[in-house]
Amino acid sequence: MGHSRTLLCLSTFILLALSSFTAADDAAVMAELLAALSPVPSGWSASTAPCQWKNVSCNSNDRVTSIVLVSKNLSGTLPSNLGSLTQLISLSLQGNYFSGPLPSLANLSSLQQLYLDNNNFNSIPAGFFQGLKSLKFLFLSSNSNLSPWTIPTELNQATSLVTLAAGTSNLVGPLPDIFDSFPNLKVLDLAFNDLTGPLPKSFGGSGIQNLSLNNQVNGLSGTIDVLSSMTQLNQVWLQENQFTGPIPDLSSLPGLQVLDVSNNNFTGSIPKFASTVKFTATGNPLLGTTTPSSGNGGTSSGSNGTTPSGSPAGTGSGGSSVSTGMIAGIVIAVVIFVVVLLFVWIKCYVGRGHRKFGRVENTENGKEVVKNGIIGGDLPVFEGGNVAISIQVLRQVTNNFSEDNILGSGGSGVVYKGELHDGTKIAVKRMESVAMGSKGMKEFQAEIAVLTKVRHRHLVALLGSCVNGNERFLVFEYMPQGTLTQHLFYWPENGCSPLTWKQRVTIALDVGRGVEYLHSLAQQSFIHRDLKPSNILLGDDMRAKVSDFGLVKNVPDGKDSVETRLAGTFGYLPPEYAATGRVTTKVDVYAYGVVLMELITGRKALDDSVLDDWSDMVTWFRSVLINRENIPKAIDQTLNPDEETMESIYKVAELAGHCTAREPYQRPDMGHAVSILSPLVEQWKPSSQEAEESNGIDLDMTLPQALTASLCNVNNNYNSQSFCNINNKYYSQ
């Protein structure tokens, strides 16, 4: 008995010693991670234990179980011994600028969640996936700097895998035949890589629901017959490959909603699909067609231009009458269009005393400030009438980019406050092209491209731009009250009062109107893709404008979705985006719903300070909406609403729930959201009824002057003669 007790005590001592040792090891690894990160994450300090750091969780033995550093604008190389955190369950590093090689995470048998997407890693070590038997979610997408790599067969040890997303990650070679090892796999996204060869047989009988293998550089090949045995499929994206053979009968897939097989080499005829299936097959020159019917939902014909009988389209007796009708319709439409234009011209310009601005010379201290439409220099003018501004002027108005003038910083650059000689304030976004890479350059060009085409009182206006060596600058109107984030989440630190409900619902309406304009009222349809409180700016009147258009996508006429890489901010991204790589305007509607939830609750979309099950706003808020009586307990406690205000909150909460519905078709459009919110705002009055009807354009202006107003006279918030005179001079030439 005494011998057994001695052994028990000895065993306990050894276990305690081992626990202490491994906890110390974890602390050493975390210290190396801290030293590697730039900037230092908020709440991390070498003077405190890692288990006390913000966004780090530990178990009862002080072993690190979770590290969450999402979209923190962090850079650096991860330490090679990160895989020594053997109790790690969740590692979330997405949306940063980490570079260098990934450290080996082999044999982390407890690891369930691994989010490494949207970074700049350059290599994956051999054996990286070895022994990850508990892994459920693996995200490596948007790591385009990775050296070419193949999916290793040892990944089959991750038998718990639910989501595998590695789009735009430089994957090459064939798909390994290991997918029967993943009985729980629901999402497989490997789009925009260089995969080759056929679809693996092990796809058959799998539970995959969302399959994205589109846009491979050289193209996957062979037939897609295996799809007919993948009975759980919901959305399938196979476009831009080299698949051949006939499209199989997929009538055995009851949940199929989307099938895109465009731009391949399919042959034969198109099978019939249920009316609920959106189906695209254009760009398959050898693919025949069947007669469209209600039982062939959305079927697109091939590009060979033949009817089912084989005769050329548009010939025969029916073809002639159709062509004549089309021509007649076009002629009538053109005549009506010309008449309307003449009427508008007479009504708005001639009838109201049309006048034209003359050339305006803007001089200062005897020196000409404007030269060929440029402020203080001879840089080329950007297309679209956007003013090019010299670096000398930007240095002058920002006090040489003084740190005292910094308004904020993010992944796309640093924003400085500037002040012109007449006292008008501006915001200057400064980006270095070397640091921001091709992604940042695209965002710079995207903002210029979008903001020279749109103008609305609730979209932040672009005033000018500058290219100086490796640096790029965008000049915007200045919004003195900063971001919604500052007023919603950090109002005590900023010395502000908490937002009232009237202010919140008015901000929601302002944002809704701005996004509605982007979606359906501008000359083209645009998707913002990064709607969140930090991209909602406030004026002194606490009216809101949407900003940051670096991720905006234009929706071509005749289409309702755009294929693109995953981008945006976690917490605001709808589930279908990561699964399909396609965006619709309903992506913005989802993000808008999350913003509404934040306005109601005062909580962030992702809140690491609460239990894991409720850290995601949408998941938590859906549980709140189950019972109306839960809503008063969930609202921001600074509101202290009366009965009338509470009724308003109920309506906005219901709208937020609809906007964040799981399926895009269940979400309303932004026009519906605006119609719900408008009655809740006590007063919504433009400066004049006429200004509202004309969308803020002075009908006494010529068209070029109206375009000028889009850059220098929105809401009179930035009516700077320095800019307005420049624009007037440029447009009058």
N, C-alpha and C positions, 0 to 999 in steps of 0.2 A: 504494500500500500504506500509506504514511504517512498519506495523507488518510483512508483508511478507519479506521485505528487512532485517528486524532484524533476522527472522528465517533463511534466506539464508546466512547471515553473520555468524550466529552461527553454521550452518551446515558446512560451509567452514572451520571455525576454528576447529571444531571437527575432520574433515577429515584430516586437516593438522597436528593436534596433534597426531592422530592415525598413520598417515604416518611416522612421526618422531619417534614415539614410536616403531613401527615395524621395522624400519630401524635400530634402536639401538639394538633391539632384535637380528636381523640378525648379527650385528657386534659382539655381545656377543657370539653367537653360533660359528661364524667363529674364534673368539679368542680361544674358547675351542678346536676347530678342529686343529688349529695351534699348541696348546700346546700338543696335542695328537700324532702328527706326528713326526716320526724320519726317516731320517734327515729332517730338515726344508726345504720345497720345495723352489726351486729357485724363487726369486721375492716375497716371503712372509715375512712380518715383522710386529711385534706387534706395531711398531712406525708409521705405515701407515694404512689408512682405507682399509678394505677388498676389496672394489670395485677398488682399485688401484693395487691389487695383480695380479701377472701373472697367467693366465689361470682361472681367476674368472671374470664373467660378471655380471653386474647389470642393472636394468632398471632405468628410469629417477627419481624414488623415492629412489634410493640407496638400493633397495631390491635385494638380490642375486638371480640371475636366472640361473647361470651355474657355475659348478665346474668341471674342467678337469685336472685330475692328472693321466695320462695314463703311465704305465710302468716307474715309477719314483723310483723304489726300496724302496718304503716307507713301514714302519711298524707302528704298534700301534693299538689302539682300537678306533673306531669311537665314538664320544660323543653321549650319549643317546638322546640328544635334537636336533639332526640333522634334525629331521622331523619338527622342528619349522620354517624352511626356507620355508614358505608357498608359495612363488613365484617361487620356484625352478622349472626349466623346464628340465635341463639336469644335471645328476650326473654321471661322468665317472671316476671310480676308478680302472679300470681293470689293471691286470698285475702288482700287487704289493704284499705285504706280510701282509696285514691287517688281524688282528686276533680278537678273542673275538666275542661277539654277534653283529648281525646287529641291528642298531637302528630302531625303528618303523618309517616307512614313511607313515603311514596311513593318508588318507585324503589330501595328496598333490595333489590337483585337477588339478594343472597345469603341473605336472611332465609328460614329454613325453619320455625321454630317461634315462634308468637306467642300467649302465654297472658296474657290481660288480664281473665279472668273473675273474678267475685266481688269487684267493687270498686264505687266510687261515681262513675265518670266521668259527665260530663253532656252531652258532645257529641262527634261524629265529624266531622272536617273534610272538606271536599270534596277528592276526589283521594286519600283515605287509602289506597285499595287499588291505586293506579296502579303498574304495573311490578313487582309482587311475584311475579315469575315462578318463584321457587324455593319459594314458600310451600307447606308441606305441612299444618301443623296451625294452625288459627285458632280460638281460644276467646275469645268475648266474652260468654258467658252470665252471667246474674245481675248485670247492670248496669242495674237498673231505673230509675236516675235519668237515663239517656240521653234527650236530646230525640228525638222521633220521627224515624226515619231509614229509608231504603229500601236494599235491596241494590243497589249500583251496578253497571252493566254492565261497568265496567272490572275487576271482580273476575275476569272471564273470562281475564285475563292470568295468573292464578295456576293454570297448567295442571297443576301438580304436586299440587294440593290433595287431601288424604286425608280430613281431618276438618274440617267447618265446624259449629261449635257456637255459636249465638247465641240460646239460649233466654232468656226473661225479659230482653230487652234493648230493648224498646219499638220493635221492628221494625214497620213499617206498609206498606200497599200490596200490590201483586201480586208474585208471585215472577217474577223475570226469566227469560226463556227462554234461559238460557246454560249449562245443566248438561251439554250435550254437550261443553263445553270442559274438563271434568274427568274424564278417563278413569280416574283412580285414586281418585276419591271413594268412600269407604266409609261414612262417617257424616255424616248431615245432621240436625242437631238445631236446629229453629227454633221449638220449642214455647213456649206461654205468651206470645204476642205479639199483634199485631193485623193479621196478614196477611189479605188478601182476594183474591178472584178464583179462577180455576181452577188446577189443577196444570199446570205447563208441559209442553209436548210433549217437550222435550229430556230429561225424565226417562226416556223410553223408551230401552231398550237400555243404560242406565247401569249401573255396577257398584255402586250404593248397596246396602248391606246393612242398615243401621239407619236408618230414616226416622221422625223425630219431628216432626210438624206439629200436634200436638194442642193443644186449649185456646186457640184464637184468639178474641179478644174478640168480633169481629163474624162471624168464621168464613170459612174458605175455602169455595168453592162449586164447582158443576159436578160432573161424574162423576169416578170414579177408575179409568176404563178403562185408563189408561196403566200402572197397576201390573202388568197382566198381561204386559207386555213388559220388566219390571224383574226379570230372571231371577235376580239375585243376592240378592234381598231375604231377610232373615232375621227382622227384627222391624219391624212397622209400627204406628205410633200415630197415628191420625187422629181420635180421639174429640173431642167438643165442637166441631164445625164445622157447616157448612151444606151438606155434600155431598148430591147427589141422584142419582137414577137407580138402576139395579140394581147389586148387588155383583158384579163380574166373576168369571168362572171363573179361579182362580189356581192351577189344578192344574199349570201349567207352571213353578211356582216350587219347585224341589225342596228348597231350604233353609229355606222359610218355617216359623217356629216360633210367632210371635205376631202376631195381627192384631186390633187394637181399633178398631172403627168405631162405637162406641156414641155415642148422642146426636147423631145427624145426621138427615137426611131421606131415607134410602134407601127404595126401593120394590122391589116384586117379591119373589121367593122367595130363600131363602138357598142358595147353591150348596154342594155337598158339599166337605169338606176332609179331608185325611189325618188319621188319628188323632193324629199328632204335633203338629198345629196347635192352639194354644190360641186360641180365637176368641171375641170378645165383640161383640155387636151390639145390646144392650139400648138402649132409648130411641130407637128408630126406629119411630114409631107406624104407619107405612104399610108396614112391612116384614113380609112373610109368613114362614112357616116351612116347613121340610121335616121329615119324620119323622126323629127322631134315630136314628142308627145308628153302628156302630163305625167307619164310614168318614166320619163327620162330627164329628171330634174336638172336643169342648167346645163345640159350637154352642149359642149362646144365642138364644132366640126373641125376636121383637119384643115390644112391650108392648101389642099389640092383643088379647091374650088369646084367640086363636082357634086351633083345631086345623087341621091341613092340609085337612080337609074343609070348613072354614068354619063349623062349629058352635061355639057358645060352649063354652069349656073347662069341664069339670066337669059337663056335662049328659049325659043319656042313661043307659042302664043301668049302664055302667061308671062314670060320674061319681058316681052315688049311692053305690055301694059304696065307692068311694075316700073320699068325704067321711065316711061312717059310720066307716070304719076310722081315719081321721085323728082324728075326734072321740074315739073310744074310746081311741086311743093317748094323746091329750092328757090325758084324764081319768085314765088309769092312771098316767101320769107325774106328774101333780099329786098324786095320792094317795100315791105312793111318796115324793115330795119332802117332803110334810107329815110322813109317818111318820119319815123320816130326821131332819128338823128336831127333832121331838119327842124322838127317841132321843138326839140330840146334846145337847139342852137338859138332859134328865134325867141323862145320863151325865156331862156336863162341868160343869154348873152346879149343878143341884139335888143330884145324888148326891154331889158333892164339897164340899158346904158352901158354896153360893153366898152371897157377902156383897157389900155395896155400900159404896163409899167415900162418906163424908159430905163436906160442903163443907169445903174447906180454905182458911183465911185465911192468906195469906203476908204478914206485916208485917215491916218493917225500920225500926228506930229510931222506932217508933211511927207510921210512915206506911204507908198501904196501898199496896202495889205493884201489886196486881191490881185492875182495874176492868173489869167486864163481859168477862172473858176477854182482856184486853189488858195488856201489861206497860207500866206507867207512862204510860198515856194513854187516849184514847178513840177510837182509830182503828177502823174497821169490821173485824170478824173475817172473814178469807177463808173462802170456802166450802170444805168438806172438813175443817174442824176445825183448820186451820193457824193458829197463833198470830200475831197482829199485834203488833209490838213498836215502841215509840216511838223516835224518833230520839234522844231524850235518853238513853235507856238504852244505845243502841248507841254513842253518843259516849263515854259513861262507861266502858263495858267495853273500848273500843279506845283509850283515852287520846286521845280526840278525833281518831281516825283517824291516829295518829302514823305517820310513815314507818318508825319502828323496828318497828312491828307488821305491816308488809306481808309477807305470805306469798308473794305472786306476783301477776302481772298477765297479762291476755290481752285478746283482742278483745272479750270480754263484760264486762270490768270489772277492778277491783283487789280482791284478797282480803286481809283483815286478820285478825290473830289478836286474840281478845278473851278476857277472863277475868272470870268472875262472882265474886261475893263469897265463894262457898264454894270457890273455887279451880278450878272446872270451866272448861275452855278451850273456846272456840267459834271458828268461822271465819265471817267476815262478808264477803259479796261485795257490793261497792258499784258501782252502775251509774248513769250519768247518762242520762236518757231522751233529752235533746236530742242528746247525742253518739252514742248508740247507735242512734237512729232507730227506725223501725218494726220492722226486723229484730231489734234487741236487745230491744224491748218484747215481741215475740212469744216470744223465747227466755225472757225473765223469766216470762211467763205460762205457758209450756210447762213450765218446771221446777216451778212450783207445782202445775200441773194433774197432772203425772205423780207427783211425790213425795208428794202427799197420797193417792195411790191404791196405791202400792207400798211394801213394807217387806221387807227381806232383809238378812241379816248381811253380805252383800257388796255392798250398795248404800249409798252415803253418805246419811245421813238428813237431811232438812230439818227444822229445829227451829222456824223462824218466818220472818217477812218484814215489810217496812216500806215504806211509800210516803211520801216526804217531798218535796213539790214536784216538781221534775224528776228527783229521785233515786229509785232503787229498790234495796232491800237484800234479800238472802237470807241466812239464818243457818243454818249447817250444823254438824254435829258436827266436832270438830277432829281431824285426822289428823296426829299429831306427827312422823311420818317423811317427810312431804311426798309427792312424786310418784315414780312408777317411773322417770321420765326422769332425775331427780337421781341415783338409785342405780345406774342402768344405764349412763348415758353420761357423767355428770359426777361420779362418785364421788371421784376424786382432789381435784378442786376443793372439794368439800364436806366433805373430811376423813373420808369413809366408807370402809369396807372393801368390796371388790367382792362382789356377791351370790354366794352359793354356789349350786350346782345345786339343792340341796334347797329353798332359798328361792325360786329361780326357778320350779321346777315347782309349788311350793305356791301361789305368786302366780298362775300360769297357771290352776290349778284353782279358786282363789278367784274369779278374773275369769270363768271359764267358768260357775261356779255362778250368779254374779250375772246374767250375760247369759241363761243358760238360764231363770232365773226370769222375766226380762222377756219372753222370747219365748213361753213356754208354761206357766208356773206361776202367774203373777199373774192377777188377776181379768179383765184384758184383755191382749191381746198388744201389746207395744211393741217398736219398733226404735230402737236408740240412735243410730245414724248417725254417731257421732264417737268410736268406740273407738280409743284410742291411749295410749301410756305416760303422757303428761301428764294424762290423765283417769283414771288409776289411782292411787289414794292408798293410803298404807301407814300402819299403826299401829305402836306400839312393839314389838309382837310380829312385825312384818313381814308381817302378814296384810293382804290387799288388799281394797279396795272400789272399785267403779266410781262415778265422779262425772260432773258436768256433763251435765245432761239437757235443755239448751236446744234441742237439735235432735231430740229424741225424737219419733217419730211413732207414733200409735196405729193398729193394724190393725183395721178394723171386722170384726165377726163375719161369717164366710162369705167373706171375701176373703183372699188371700195376698199382695197387693201394694198399695202406696199410691203415688199419683202426687204428686210434689213437685218443688220446684226443687232443683237440684244444690247440695248443701251437704256439709260435712265437711272432711277434710284430705287433700290429695294424698299419694299413697304408700299410703294405706289405703282408697282408693275402688276398687271393682271395675270392670271395663270396662263392664259392662252398665248401670251407674248413669248415667254420662255419656251413653250412647247412647240410653237410653229415658226417663230422667226418672222412672222408677218404682223403688221400693225394696221389697225383701222382707227377711225375717230373714237371708237369705244375704248381705246387705250387711255385717251385723255379723260373720258367720262369716268372711268374707274378711278384714276388719280384724283379727279375732282371730288368724287365721293369720299375718298380718304381725307382730303382737305376739309370737307364738311364735318367729318367725324372729329378731326382735330379742333375745329372751331367750336364744336359742341362740348368736347370733353377737356380741352386744354392739354391733352396727352399727345405724345409724338406717335407717328405711324409705327415705328419700332421702338419699344420702350424696354430697355434692358433692366430697368429697376423693378420689374414685376416678374411674377412666375413665368416660366417659359411658355406654358400653355396660353397665357394671355398677353405675351409680349407683342404679338402682332395685332395691330389695331383692328383690322377687318374681322379677324377670327373672334376677337373679344366682343366687338360691337354687335356682331350678328347674334351672339348669345344674349346681349342686352335687349335687342329688338324682339326677342321671342315673347317678352312680356312687357307691355307698355309701362307697367308700374316700376320696372327697373330703370327707366330712362332718367327720372329725377336724381337717382343715386349716382348715375354715371356722368352727369354734366359737370363742367368746371365749377368748382365751389365758389369762385369769385363772382359768379353771375347773380346768385340769390334772386331767382326770377319770381315775379308775381304770376297770377293765374293766366293773364293774357299773354305774357312772355312765354310761359310754359307751353301754351298751345302752339305758339310759333316754333318753339324748339321741337315739339313732336313732329310737326310737318317737315322740318329740315332733316330730322333724324330718319324719317321714313324715306325721304328723297335720297339721303346718303346710302341707305340700304339698297335701294333700287339701282343706284349708280355703280355699286360694287357687286352686283349680281355675278355669279360665277360664269355664266354664259354671256358673251357679248350681245347676242340678240335680245337678252332680257333687260339690258340697260337702256334707259331713255337717251334721246339725243340732247344736245346742250340747249336747244330751243325749248324743249319741255322743261328742263331745269330752270331756265330763266323765267318761264311762265309761272312756275310754282313759287319762285322767290319774289317776283315783282310785287305781288300784293302784300307781302310781309314787310316790305320796306315802306315806312310811313310816307316818305316823300322821295320821289324820283323825278326831278324836273331838270331838263336841259336848260342851257342859258336862254334859249328861246325855242318855241315850237318849230320855227323855220329851220333853226340849226339842227334840230333832231331829225327833221325830215330829209335834210340835205346831207346828213351824215357829217355835219361840221364844216362843209365846204362853202365858202362864200361864192354865191352864184354870180356875183359881179366880176369874178376873176376869169381870166382866160384859162384854158386847160393847163398850160405850163405853170401859171401862177398857182393854180389849185394844187399841182404837184409840189410846188415850192412850199405851200402851206403845210403839206404833210411832214416836212422836215423842220419847220420853224414856227408853227403857230397852233399846235394842238393844245387846247385848253389854256392858251396864253401862258403856260408854265415855263416856256423857254423861248420867248419872243425876243431873242437877242439880235440886235442889229448886226452884230458881227457875223452871225450866220445867215439871217434873213436877207441882208443886202447882198451877201455872196451868192445865195441861191437866186435872187432876183436878177442879178447881173448874168449869172450863168444861163438861166432859162430864157433871158431876153435876147441872147445872141442869135 
